Amino acid sequence: MVSCCMIGSIDLIMKDKKTGKYTVYDIKTSTKGWTDKDKKDQTKINQLLFYKHFFSKKLGVDPEMIEVKFFIVRRKIYEAAEFPMKRVQEFVPAQGKIKMKQAVEDLKSFVQDAFTPDGKHVDKIYPKNTDSCKWCPFKDDKTLCDKKNK
């Protein structure tokens, strides 16, 4: 199997000088803020868990000394809203040992599915992610997408 490295960009890392604990932030923008569906999106959560995992490995820091959080910035604030709207949301996903292990297993499974042992891309048809049709550039091209769009 080919060994490789993980390359990523972390938005912000803060260290508490008193406790020695790190907080890793991933800054997201959102038109209206995150809904419950966004907070349950395992792909988004895994991104933070990868940051925690690889940051821990790279610096030799105990994962228990690292907390990860989403910092969600709302693009639109409605002045006429019935109640005051917050510009910023913070979301802290579950990030214990079991969740970390599941995220790493998801990554290993993806790599084994998408690449050959010598590092070449596996050319095959992958299942469509039909949760993001609204943003898909192929949604109106019936030769590329057979999903029925409304």
N, C-alpha and C positions, 0 to 999 in steps of 0.2 A: 504494500500500500504506500502511496505517495504521502510524505509528510508535508504539511503546509502551515501557513500561519493565518491568523485572523486579522484583518485590517478593518478598523472602524474609527469613527469620530464620536467622541463623547462631548456633549454640549458643555457640561459644567460639573466639576468635582470640588467639593468643599470638605475640609478636615477640621474637626472640632479639636482644638489644641488641648482642652482639658481632658476629654475622654479618649482621644486618639481615633475616634470613629470617623469614617468617611460617608458622605452623602453624594451619590451620583444622580444628577438630574438629566432628564431628557426633555428638552423643550419642544412642545408641539403647538401648532397654531390650529385653530378651529373656528369656523364661522360662528357657531352658536354654543360652543362648549361641548364637552363629551357627554354622551348619553350612557345608559347602562350597557347598551350593546358595545360601545367603544371600550368600556372598562372590562368587558369580558372577552375581548379580542385576544386570543392566545398568541397570535403573531406579534402584536404590539407588546404584550407582556414579555414574551420571550426575548425581544430586543433588549429590554432592560436587564433581564436575567443573564443574557450573554455578557453584557457590560460588567455585571457583578462578577460573573465567573472568570472572565478573562482578566479583569483588573486585579482580582485576587491572585490569580496565577502569576501574572506579570510582576507584581510587586511583592509577592509572598505575604499577602495580608490575609488574615483569617476572614472568611466570608461573613462571619458573625459581626465583624467590625465594619461592614459595608451595608448601607441601606440605599435602595434605589427608589426614585420617585419620578413621576411625570409632572411637569410644570406646563399646564395647558393655558395658552393665551387666547382669549376670545377676540375675534376680529371685529365683531359688531356688538355694539351696546345700543339698545333701543331706549332712547331718551323718554319716550312716552310709556315705558313699561309700568305696570301696576306696582311692582316692587323694585327696589334697587338691584341692579345687576352687577355681579363681580366681573372684573376684566380677567382675573386669574383664577384657575382651579388647580388644585394639587390632588394627585391620585397616587396612592401607595399600594401597589399590588402585593399579593401574597408572595413571599420570597424566601421561604424556608428551604431546608435541605431537600425535601421531596420535590418542591416546585423547581428548584435549581437542577436536580437530577433529570426531571422530565424534559426541561428545556434543552439540556445537553443531549439527551437521547433523541429528541426531535431533530436537532442539528445533525447528529451522526446519521440518523435515518435518511435525512434529506441528501447528505453527501453520498451515502452508499447508493441511493436511488438515482441520483443525477450524474454520477461520475463513475467511470471504470476504475479498477484498482491502479491503473497507470496514469490516472488523472485526466483522461479524456472525457468530454461531455457525452452523456448517453442521449442519443437522438431517438426520441420516442414521443408519443402523444401523451401529454399530461392532462389531468382533469382540469376543467375550467373553474375558475373562481367566479361564481355567478353572484357574489355578494357586492361586486363593485361595478356593475354595468353602467351606473350613472356617470362614472368617470372614464370608462373604457373608450379608447380611441377607435375601436373596431365595432362598436355597438350598432352603427348604422350600415355596416358593410356585410350584407347577407352571405357573401362568399367567404368571409372570415369568421362569422359568428351566426350560429343557427338558433340562438336564444331569442325567444319572442319578447321584443321590447315594447313597452307600453308608451 
